[in-house]
Amino acid sequence: MEPADKEKKQESKEEDKEEQKKIDPKKVLEMQLEGIKLDPEQKKMMEDADPTNSTEFREQTVKLLTQIKEDKGSKDYKVAKKMQSLTPLYDSHDFWDSQPVPKAYESYDEESLDKPIDEVKSVSDISKDPIPLPDGFYFENVDISEAAQANEVYTLLTKHYVEDDDNMFRFDYSIPFLQWALNPPGYKKEWLFGIRHVKTKQLYGFISGIPVHVNVRGKSMNMAEINFLCVHRAYRTKKMAAKLIREVTRRVNLHDIWQAIYTAGIVIPKPFSKTTYWHRSLNPKKLIDVRFSSLPQGMPKARYLKMLKLPKEPSTKGIKKMETHHVPQVHKLLHDYFKQTLQVYFEFTEEEVKHFFVPKDDGVLEAFVVEDP
Ligand SMILES: CC(C)(COP(=O)(O)OP(=O)(O)OC[C@H]1O[C@@H](n2cnc3c(N)ncnc32)[C@H](O)[C@@H]1OP(=O)(O)O)[C@@H](O)C(=O)NCCC(=O)NCCS
């Protein structure tokens, strides 16, 4: 082989390698649409979509998904469901598009997977001042261990926090529950705060962060776990949520922490995982009466109630309430199990296992262990 040919071959090998390293959003989209029979026009739209230009690719994908939804969604429940989870990944977002989160329509190197998305910053780059709020509002820390302040958060959340799709049910986390969730070992008082009105001092928004250790694909990291984001109904869609998120980010960054983990009931860019809530009905009759549950299709009520009836005694031998002396063993069991099975998991300390799992008399949680006799 001529040296020039050798060089060319080498170059194309390098290119292939480069190519392999890229995560191509078009291939991901093709995988997501697998099983849906596209008509010729839709196939052509798919072929024409150009993943090298993320803006165009996003627009092309939105058109394609809208077409599929209109064309097939009304006839096929599975397609409709799929479109429901896929379409939001390609929506444009005033706030989230400005944030260092992955976007479904961008291509990126496989190598960048375990690296920060954002430019690496240091604490000295972060403003010491809170982000500005509209006139009439201010941020204030909430001391959840203090009864009056805990009651304010409780009231905001019971009236305005997460509801089901039909607005029939809303979470009603008790004050002891909020104190347990928000004051774990090492909590930071300035990561629990809200937005108040200057005149009335009333709490109109709330967000919380707690420090957590998260293992991401073998790498142990300090992060914030963000939760209980809530804005009073009367102040929605005024960018208060975005302000709370930006402000908690600033406060977390000041601790030299640059990653956070959170869940959402809606699809925002871009989930790395999804989860399903599993309920074991304890009082199915009541749950059906209040329309929390519905009878499985074709099942008579009496049979359903009988099926879910609890036995008088536990069927698991050796099951008992978890106590403090179980902590080291539970800690090890959890850690080993997480490590073996999950790519992203909490690395609880023993102190955290004690806080999060040992039941107290306040009814916040129950935890059981099975002891080998
Ligand atoms: C979620 C909630 C705080 C949003 O408040 P809002 O005033 O409507 O939101 P804003 O207008 O200030 O900001 C909207 C931005 O927040 C984002 N957002 C909405 N819900 C979100 C969530 N659960 N997590 C993160 N961001 C969210 C929106 O995507 C939007 O950003 P975008 O324009 O980039 O898409 C409010 O609707 C609420 O309190 N809902 C009930 C409680 C709840 O669902 N909390 C979230 C629990 S996961």
The ligand as a MOL file (V3000), in Angstrom:
LIG
                    3D

  0  0  0     0  0            999 V3000
M  V30 BEGIN CTAB
M  V30 COUNTS 48 50 0 0 0
M  V30 BEGIN ATOM
M  V30 1 C -44.5230 23.3750 39.1470 0
M  V30 2 C -44.8100 24.8160 39.5210 0
M  V30 3 C -43.9480 25.2190 40.6960 0
M  V30 4 C -44.5020 25.6920 38.3200 0
M  V30 5 O -44.7850 27.0190 38.6930 0
M  V30 6 P -45.1690 28.1160 37.6030 0
M  V30 7 O -45.3700 29.3950 38.2750 0
M  V30 8 O -46.2800 27.6320 36.7790 0
M  V30 9 O -43.8890 28.1100 36.7210 0
M  V30 10 P -43.0970 29.3380 36.0740 0
M  V30 11 O -43.9990 30.0350 35.1180 0
M  V30 12 O -42.5010 30.1520 37.1270 0
M  V30 13 O -41.9490 28.5500 35.3420 0
M  V30 14 C -42.3170 27.5900 34.4550 0
M  V30 15 C -41.0820 26.7680 34.2370 0
M  V30 16 O -40.9840 25.8100 35.2910 0
M  V30 17 C -40.8360 24.5310 34.7080 0
M  V30 18 N -41.4360 23.5070 35.5520 0
M  V30 19 C -42.7270 23.2180 35.7030 0
M  V30 20 N -42.8560 22.1750 36.5310 0
M  V30 21 C -41.6140 21.8230 36.8890 0
M  V30 22 C -41.0940 20.8080 37.7210 0
M  V30 23 N -41.9030 19.9470 38.3340 0
M  V30 24 N -39.7710 20.7210 37.8800 0
M  V30 25 C -38.9590 21.5730 37.2340 0
M  V30 26 N -39.3860 22.5600 36.4220 0
M  V30 27 C -40.7010 22.6720 36.2670 0
M  V30 28 C -41.5660 24.6280 33.3920 0
M  V30 29 O -41.1020 23.6510 32.5050 0
M  V30 30 C -41.2270 26.0260 32.9360 0
M  V30 31 O -39.9690 26.0810 32.3110 0
M  V30 32 P -39.8680 26.1280 30.7060 0
M  V30 33 O -40.5240 27.4000 30.2780 0
M  V30 34 O -38.4180 26.1040 30.4370 0
M  V30 35 O -40.5900 24.9200 30.2270 0
M  V30 36 C -46.3230 25.0290 39.8920 0
M  V30 37 O -47.1010 24.6890 38.8010 0
M  V30 38 C -46.7370 24.2270 41.0960 0
M  V30 39 O -46.5270 24.6210 42.2340 0
M  V30 40 N -47.3810 23.0770 40.8230 0
M  V30 41 C -47.8160 22.1690 41.8580 0
M  V30 42 C -46.6530 21.5290 42.5500 0
M  V30 43 C -45.7260 20.7750 41.6150 0
M  V30 44 O -46.1380 20.1700 40.6410 0
M  V30 45 N -44.4330 20.8420 41.9300 0
M  V30 46 C -43.4130 20.1360 41.2170 0
M  V30 47 C -43.2330 18.8140 41.8490 0
M  V30 48 S -42.2490 17.7690 40.8670 0
M  V30 END ATOM
M  V30 BEGIN BOND
M  V30 1 1 1 2
M  V30 2 1 2 3
M  V30 3 1 2 4
M  V30 4 1 2 36
M  V30 5 1 4 5
M  V30 6 1 5 6
M  V30 7 2 6 7
M  V30 8 1 6 8
M  V30 9 1 6 9
M  V30 10 1 9 10
M  V30 11 2 10 11
M  V30 12 1 10 12
M  V30 13 1 10 13
M  V30 14 1 13 14
M  V30 15 1 14 15
M  V30 16 1 15 16
M  V30 17 1 15 30
M  V30 18 1 16 17
M  V30 19 1 17 18
M  V30 20 1 17 28
M  V30 21 1 18 19
M  V30 22 1 18 27
M  V30 23 2 19 20
M  V30 24 1 20 21
M  V30 25 1 21 22
M  V30 26 2 21 27
M  V30 27 1 22 23
M  V30 28 2 22 24
M  V30 29 1 24 25
M  V30 30 2 25 26
M  V30 31 1 26 27
M  V30 32 1 28 29
M  V30 33 1 28 30
M  V30 34 1 30 31
M  V30 35 1 31 32
M  V30 36 2 32 33
M  V30 37 1 32 34
M  V30 38 1 32 35
M  V30 39 1 36 37
M  V30 40 1 36 38
M  V30 41 2 38 39
M  V30 42 1 38 40
M  V30 43 1 40 41
M  V30 44 1 41 42
M  V30 45 1 42 43
M  V30 46 2 43 44
M  V30 47 1 43 45
M  V30 48 1 45 46
M  V30 49 1 46 47
M  V30 50 1 47 48
M  V30 END BOND
M  V30 END CTAB
M  END
